[in-house]
Amino acid sequence: MMKRIVYWFRNDLRLHDNEGFTRAVQQADEVLPVFVFDPKLFDELPDLGFRKTGIFRANFLIECVADLRRNLRNRGAHLIVRVGNPATVLAELAQQIGASAIYASKEVTSEETDMESSLSKRLKPQNIDLELFWQSTLYHVRDLPFAIAQLPDVFSQFRNQVERRAKVRSTFEDPVRVRLVPEVDPGDMPSITTFGFPGEMKTDIRRAVPFKGGETVALERLESYLWEKELIKTYKETRNGLVGENYSSKFSAWLAHGCLSPRLIYEEVMRYEAERVKNDSTYWLIFELIWRDFFRFVALRFGDRLFKASGIKHDIQKRWRRDNDLFIRWAEGETGIPFIDANMRELAQTGFMSNRGRQNVGSFLVKDLGIDWTWGAAWFESLLVDYDPCSNWGNWNYTAGVGNDPREDRYFNIYSQATRYDEKGAFVKHWLPELTQVPAQKVHLVSALNRREQEEFGVALGDTYPMPIINPGKWLKR
C-alpha cells in the first residue's frame, strides 16, 4: 500500500535544512505539503484594542508562503494552502488522502503546543501519527549538556556550557524532487484583505530595510551580508546602528518565520572564517544566535510564566500601572522624548526597530512610566515583522525585571543613550522631521529650548512637537 505523509509547514517556511520535510520526502511514496493560515492570529486583542498580528507581519507571512509555494513548484510539487483552524483542516486532509502520519516542526509556546495537542486528539481515532521535529534552534534540544529543568538562569553560563560541551548538527540537504499527492485542490493564496486589512500596504521610504518574505530573499541576504558586501567582519562595531540597511544582519524576520536556518548561518560563518577572516565580529553573529536559542529554551522550561505580568520570576509584588493615555502616547511616538518617539514611529511605520531602540523604549515604558510590560510586549507582537514569541516575551521579562537573570534588570538613561548612539541626531531627525532644524547638541532635549530657540529652529513645543510626559532633567543628574 502506498505510504502518504502530510507535511504541515509552520514557522519553518523553507526547504533548506528542514529535517521534518526532508524525512517526509524520504519516507513516503507521496507527500502533501500544507500551510494553514489561522484567522485567529489576526484577531483584535480584547483588552488592548489592537490586532494580535498587524499588517506588516501579515504581509510578510503571505510573502513567505507564496515564495515557499514557488520553490515547491520548482521541485515538481505544490503547497496546499487553506484558511481555518489548523487542527481541523489538517485532520480532514490527512483522512481524505489516507495519510499514515502528519510531520511538522515542534514549537514551544502555549498557543502552538495547544494546537499540536488539539491535532493529536483528532488524529488518534483515525490511527494517524503526529511526528514533530525540533528544528528552530542552533543547538538541538537533545544535544544540550543539561536537562531543560537545569537550564542555567544566566545567559553567560548557558553559553559557556553549550560552546564547550555541545555540537551544532550539520544541515540537511534540500529535497531535489518531491512526489506530490495528486488529487488535492491546492487552494488560493489569501491576500491581506482576506484578514480584514486595507488593500494597499503603504511602504515608508525611510525604512531601514525593505523586508520581503521568503526563503529566496533570505538566502540572498545571507549571501550578500557575508560574501558580497562582507558586512559581517564589522558586525560587532556596527550592530548598535540605527539608520540604514547595513548596520546589523537583519536576519531576524527570516529566522522568526523559519525562512532561514540558524545552522545554515553557522555553517556559512564557519566557512567565511576559514576562507576570509575570523574576528570578534564573526563570532558575535554566532553569539546572537546563541541568545536566540537561550530564549527558546527558557520558554520551554518556564511555559506560560513567560506571558504573565509576574514573569518567569513569578514576582507578584510588583504593581504595574494600566494607564491607557500614557500607553497610547508611547505607542504612537508622542512622548516628547525624541529618541523614544523616533524609535516608536519607526516601528509604527515599518514594523521594525533596532535592538538598541527596543531596549530603550522598553526601559522607558516600564521603568520611567511604570506601565504594565505585557502591554509593551503585545504591541511589539502586533507590529514587529521579526516577532518571535520566545525572544520578544523573553526580552520583555528582562526589561521589566521579572526575568530569571538579576543582572539583566537594567535601567536605561535615555538621554545618555541617545547622545551616545545618535550623537549627531541623524536618526531622530530621520523619523521626526519636525525637529530637522534643531542642532545636534540640542535635539535630544528639545523640551529645554527657550521661546527664541523654538522660533529659530521651527519648533513649537506643545504644538508641532509634544511636551515631555516625564521630566527628562532626571537623566542629566545621573
C-alpha positions in Angstrom: 0.0 0.0 0.0 1.2 3.5 -0.9 2.6 5.5 2.1 1.4 9.1 2.3 2.6 11.8 4.7 1.1 15.3 5.2 3.8 17.8 5.9 2.4 20.8 7.9 4.6 23.9 7.4 4.5 26.2 10.4 7.4 28.6 11.4 9.7 26.6 9.2 8.9 28.2 5.8 12.0 26.8 3.9 13.2 23.8 2.1 16.9 24.0 3.1 17.9 22.4 6.4 14.3 21.2 7.1 14.6 17.8 8.8 10.9 17.2 9.1 10.1 17.9 5.4 13.3 16.0 4.2 12.3 13.0 6.2 8.7 13.1 4.9 10.0 13.1 1.4 12.4 10.2 2.1 9.9 8.1 3.9 6.7 8.5 1.9 5.8 7.5 -1.6 3.8 10.7 -1.8 3.8 13.9 0.3 1.2 16.6 0.8 2.8 19.9 1.8 0.3 22.1 3.6 0.2 25.6 5.1 -2.9 26.8 7.1 -3.5 30.5 7.8 -5.2 30.6 11.2 -7.6 33.6 11.2 -7.3 33.8 15.0 -3.8 35.2 14.5 -5.3 38.4 13.1 -8.0 39.0 15.7 -8.1 42.1 17.8 -6.8 41.6 21.4 -9.9 42.1 23.6 -8.4 44.3 26.3 -6.0 46.3 24.2 -7.9 47.2 21.1 -5.2 46.3 18.5 -4.6 43.2 16.4 -2.5 40.3 17.6 -0.8 40.3 14.2 -0.7 43.7 12.4 -0.4 44.4 8.7 3.5 44.3 8.4 3.8 40.7 9.6 0.6 39.6 7.9 2.0 40.8 4.6 5.5 39.3 5.3 3.9 35.9 6.2 1.9 35.9 3.0 5.1 36.6 1.0 6.9 33.8 2.8 4.2 31.3 2.0 3.9 32.4 -1.7 7.7 32.0 -2.0 7.6 28.5 -0.5 4.8 27.6 -3.0 7.0 28.8 -5.9 10.0 26.8 -4.6 8.0 23.6 -4.2 6.6 24.0 -7.7 10.2 24.1 -9.0 10.6 20.7 -7.4 7.6 19.2 -9.1 5.2 19.7 -6.1 2.8 22.2 -4.8 1.9 23.8 -1.5 -1.7 23.2 -0.4 -3.0 26.5 1.2 -6.0 26.8 3.4 -7.5 29.3 5.8 -9.1 27.9 9.0 -8.3 26.1 12.2 -5.1 24.1 11.5 -6.1 21.1 13.6 -9.4 20.7 11.9 -8.1 21.4 8.3 -5.1 19.0 8.7 -7.1 16.2 10.3 -9.6 16.4 7.4 -6.9 16.4 4.7 -5.0 13.5 6.3 -8.2 11.4 6.4 -9.1 12.4 2.8 -5.8 11.2 1.3 -5.4 8.2 3.6 -2.2 9.5 5.2 -0.4 7.4 7.8 1.2 10.4 9.5 1.5 14.2 9.7 5.0 15.6 10.1 5.7 19.1 11.4 8.0 21.4 13.4 7.9 21.3 17.2 7.0 24.6 18.8 7.4 25.6 22.5 4.9 28.3 23.4 1.4 27.5 24.6 -0.8 28.6 21.6 1.4 26.5 19.3 1.6 23.5 21.6 -2.1 23.6 22.3 -2.6 23.4 18.5 -0.3 20.3 18.5 -2.4 18.7 21.2 -5.7 19.5 19.5 -4.4 18.0 16.2 -3.1 14.9 18.0 -6.5 14.3 19.6 -8.2 14.5 16.3 -5.8 12.1 14.6 -5.8 9.4 17.3 -9.2 7.8 16.5 -8.1 7.7 12.8 -4.9 6.0 13.8 -2.8 8.7 12.1 0.6 9.6 13.8 1.7 13.1 14.5 5.5 13.3 14.4 7.2 16.6 15.5 10.8 17.6 14.7 12.9 20.1 16.7 14.4 22.4 14.0 14.3 26.0 15.1 17.5 26.4 17.1 21.2 26.4 16.5 21.8 23.7 19.2 19.3 20.7 19.1 17.4 20.3 22.4 18.7 16.8 22.7 22.3 17.9 22.5 22.2 20.3 25.5 24.6 19.3 28.2 21.9 19.5 30.8 18.2 18.7 31.2 15.8 21.6 30.5 14.8 21.7 34.2 18.5 22.5 34.9 18.8 25.3 32.3 21.1 27.9 33.7 19.4 31.1 34.8 22.2 33.3 33.5 22.9 33.5 29.8 26.7 33.6 30.1 26.6 30.2 32.0 24.3 28.7 29.3 26.6 30.0 26.5 29.8 28.7 28.2 28.3 25.2 28.7 26.9 24.8 25.2 30.0 26.1 23.5 32.2 23.8 25.5 30.0 20.7 25.6 27.5 20.7 22.7 27.9 20.4 19.0 25.9 22.1 16.2 24.4 19.4 14.0 25.0 19.5 10.2 22.3 21.0 8.0 20.0 18.7 5.9 20.2 18.8 2.1 17.2 20.3 0.2 15.0 17.6 -1.3 15.5 17.8 -5.1 12.2 16.3 -6.2 9.0 15.9 -4.2 6.4 13.3 -5.2 3.1 15.0 -4.6 -0.3 13.5 -3.6 -2.0 14.4 -6.9 -5.8 14.7 -6.2 -6.0 17.7 -3.7 -7.0 21.2 -4.8 -4.1 23.5 -4.0 -6.3 26.4 -2.9 -5.8 30.1 -3.5 -3.3 32.3 -1.7 -5.0 34.7 0.6 -4.2 38.4 0.5 -4.1 40.9 3.4 -7.7 41.8 2.6 -8.7 38.2 3.4 -7.8 39.1 7.1 -9.6 42.5 7.1 -6.6 44.7 6.3 -6.9 47.6 3.7 -6.0 46.5 0.2 -2.9 48.6 -0.1 0.1 48.4 2.3 1.9 51.7 2.4 5.7 51.4 2.5 7.7 54.2 4.1 10.8 55.1 2.1 12.6 55.9 5.3 12.6 52.2 6.4 15.9 50.6 7.4 15.4 47.6 5.1 12.7 46.6 2.6 11.8 43.3 4.3 10.4 40.8 1.8 9.2 37.5 3.0 10.5 34.1 1.8 13.4 31.7 1.7 14.7 33.1 -1.7 15.3 36.6 -0.3 16.6 35.3 3.0 19.3 33.3 1.2 20.1 36.3 -0.9 20.5 38.5 2.2 22.8 35.8 3.8 25.0 35.7 0.6 25.1 39.5 0.4 25.8 40.1 4.1 28.7 37.6 4.3 30.2 37.1 0.9 29.3 40.1 -1.4 29.5 43.1 1.0 31.5 41.3 3.8 29.5 43.3 6.4 30.0 40.5 8.9 33.6 41.5 9.5 32.5 44.7 11.2 29.2 43.4 12.8 30.3 43.9 16.4 31.1 47.6 15.8 28.0 48.3 13.6 25.3 46.2 15.3 24.1 49.2 17.5 23.5 51.4 14.5 20.1 53.0 13.9 19.8 54.1 10.3 20.2 52.1 7.1 20.3 48.6 5.8 23.8 47.6 6.7 24.3 48.2 10.4 23.2 44.8 11.5 22.5 41.4 9.9 18.7 41.9 9.7 18.3 38.1 9.6 15.7 38.2 12.4 12.5 38.4 10.3 13.6 35.4 8.2 14.7 33.5 11.3 11.4 34.1 13.0 9.4 32.6 10.1 11.9 29.8 9.5 12.9 31.1 6.1 16.5 30.9 7.2 18.0 28.1 9.3 20.3 29.2 12.2 22.5 26.2 11.4 23.0 27.3 7.8 24.1 30.8 9.1 26.5 29.0 11.4 28.0 26.9 8.6 28.4 29.9 6.4 30.1 31.9 9.2 32.5 28.9 9.8 33.2 28.8 6.0 33.8 32.6 6.0 36.2 32.4 8.9 38.1 29.6 7.2 38.3 31.4 3.8 38.3 35.1 4.6 38.7 36.3 8.2 37.9 35.2 11.7 37.5 38.0 14.3 35.3 39.3 17.2 32.6 40.3 14.7 32.3 36.9 13.0 32.0 35.3 16.4 29.4 37.9 17.6 26.9 36.8 15.0 27.0 33.3 16.4 26.8 34.8 19.9 23.5 36.4 18.9 22.2 33.1 17.6 23.0 31.5 20.9 21.0 34.3 22.7 18.1 33.3 20.4 18.5 29.7 21.4 18.6 30.7 25.1 15.2 32.4 24.9 13.6 29.4 23.2 14.9 27.0 25.9 13.7 29.5 28.6 10.3 29.3 27.1 10.4 25.5 27.0 11.4 25.5 30.7 9.0 28.1 32.1 6.0 27.8 29.8 3.2 30.3 30.4 5.1 32.2 33.0 6.7 34.0 30.1 3.5 35.7 29.2 2.2 36.7 32.7 2.9 40.1 34.3 4.6 38.4 37.2 7.0 36.9 34.7 9.5 34.0 34.8 10.4 35.1 38.3 6.8 34.9 39.4 7.2 38.3 41.1 3.7 39.0 42.4 4.8 42.0 44.5 5.4 44.3 41.5 2.4 46.5 40.7 2.0 47.9 37.2 0.1 50.9 36.0 -2.6 50.5 33.4 -2.8 54.0 32.1 -4.2 53.9 28.6 -3.4 57.5 27.7 0.2 57.2 28.6 0.5 53.9 26.8 -1.0 55.4 23.6 1.4 58.3 23.8 4.3 55.8 24.0 2.9 53.5 21.2 2.3 56.4 18.8 5.7 58.1 19.5 4.2 61.2 21.1 6.1 61.2 24.5 8.0 64.4 23.9 11.3 62.4 24.3 12.8 62.5 20.8 14.8 59.3 21.0 11.8 57.3 22.2 9.4 58.9 19.7 11.8 58.3 16.7 12.1 54.6 17.6 8.3 54.2 18.2 7.4 55.9 14.9 9.9 53.7 13.0 8.1 50.7 14.5 4.6 52.0 13.7 5.6 53.0 10.1 7.7 50.0 9.2 7.3 47.0 11.6 11.0 47.2 12.5 13.2 48.7 15.3 16.8 48.3 16.1 17.9 46.2 19.1 19.2 49.3 20.8 15.9 51.1 20.2 13.9 48.1 21.7 16.0 48.2 24.9 15.4 51.9 25.3 11.7 52.1 24.6 11.1 49.0 26.8 13.1 50.5 29.7 11.2 53.8 29.3 7.8 52.2 29.3 8.4 50.0 32.4 10.9 51.9 34.4 10.0 55.6 33.7 6.3 55.2 33.1 5.7 52.1 35.3 3.2 50.7 32.7 2.4 47.0 32.5 5.2 45.5 30.5 2.8 42.9 28.9 1.1 45.8 27.1 4.5 46.7 25.5 5.2 43.1 24.6 1.8 42.8 23.0 2.3 46.0 21.0 5.7 44.6 19.7 4.0 41.3 18.9 1.4 43.1 16.8 3.8 45.3 14.8 7.2 43.6 14.5 7.9 41.8 11.2 10.5 39.7 13.1 8.3 38.8 16.1 9.3 35.6 17.7 7.3 34.7 20.9 10.3 33.4 22.8 12.7 36.3 22.1 10.0 39.0 22.3 8.4 38.0 25.6 11.8 36.8 27.0 13.4 40.1 26.4 10.5 42.0 27.9 10.7 39.8 31.0 14.3 41.0 31.5 13.4 44.6 30.7 10.7 44.5 33.3 13.0 42.9 35.9 10.9 39.8 36.1 13.3 37.5 34.2 15.4 35.0 35.8 18.8 36.7 35.5 19.1 39.5 38.1 21.9 41.2 36.1 19.7 41.8 33.1 17.4 44.1 35.1 18.9 47.3 33.7 17.7 50.9 33.7 18.5 52.9 30.6 19.3 56.6 30.9 17.5 57.6 27.7 19.4 60.9 27.2 22.9 59.4 27.6 21.8 56.5 25.3 20.6 59.0 22.7 23.7 61.2 22.8 25.9 58.1 22.6 24.2 56.2 19.8 22.7 59.1 17.8 25.3 61.7 18.5 24.5 63.9 15.5 20.8 63.4 15.9 20.5 61.8 12.4 18.2 59.0 13.5 15.9 61.3 15.5 15.6 63.8 12.5 15.1 60.9 10.1 11.9 59.9 11.9 10.9 63.3 13.4 11.1 65.7 10.5 9.6 68.4 12.7 12.9 68.6 14.5 15.1 68.8 11.4 16.4 72.3 12.1 17.3 71.7 15.7 21.1 71.4 16.2 22.6 68.1 17.2 23.6 69.2 20.7 20.0 70.3 21.4 17.8 67.8 19.5 17.8 65.1 22.2 16.5 67.6 24.8 14.1 69.8 22.8 11.9 70.4 25.9 14.8 72.7 27.1 14.5 75.0 24.1 13.5 78.6 25.1 11.0 80.6 23.0 13.6 82.3 20.9 15.3 79.0 20.1 11.9 77.4 19.2 11.3 80.1 16.7 14.8 79.9 15.3 14.6 76.1 14.8 11.0 76.0 13.7 9.6 74.1 16.7 6.5 74.9 18.8 6.5 72.8 21.9 3.1 71.5 22.7 2.0 72.2 19.1 4.4 70.9 16.4 6.1 68.6 18.9 4.7 67.4 22.3 5.8 68.5 25.7 7.5 65.6 27.5 5.3 63.2 29.6 8.1 62.9 32.2 10.8 65.4 33.3 13.9 64.5 31.3 16.0 66.5 33.7 16.5 63.4 35.9 18.7 61.9 33.2 21.1 64.8 33.4 21.7 64.2 37.1 22.7 60.6 36.8 
